[in-house]
């Protein structure tokens, strides 16, 4: 079981029921950040970049729901590309210009 401090501040993906009249019954995947504005065992998942038509700011989660969201649906940060990191560009030269010379 995860401790509250391991859960609070985590970003997760949540499947939220659509409130859009055009898509009744559909679910939307929304990014949320888990906070704990009240005493345990309740957490609040505040939506991040939610569709405009979504009228709620987030949803309440039990400790178990928050824990499962962190374990199963974490938001994975994109690795940042380092400027000048062109190791892959050099492999082509080694394969075409280097190696065995069969003209001897």
HELIX and SHEET records of a PDB file:
HELIX    1   1 UNK A    4  UNK A    7  1                                   4    
HELIX    2   2 UNK A   21  UNK A   23  5                                   3    
HELIX    3   3 UNK A   63  UNK A   72  1                                  10    
HELIX    4   4 UNK A   87  UNK A   97  1                                  11    
SHEET    1   A 4 UNK A  11  UNK A  17  0                                        
SHEET    2   A 4 UNK A  27  UNK A  35 -1                                        
SHEET    3   A 4 UNK A  43  UNK A  48 -1                                        
SHEET    4   A 4 UNK A  58  UNK A  61 -1                                        
END                                                                             
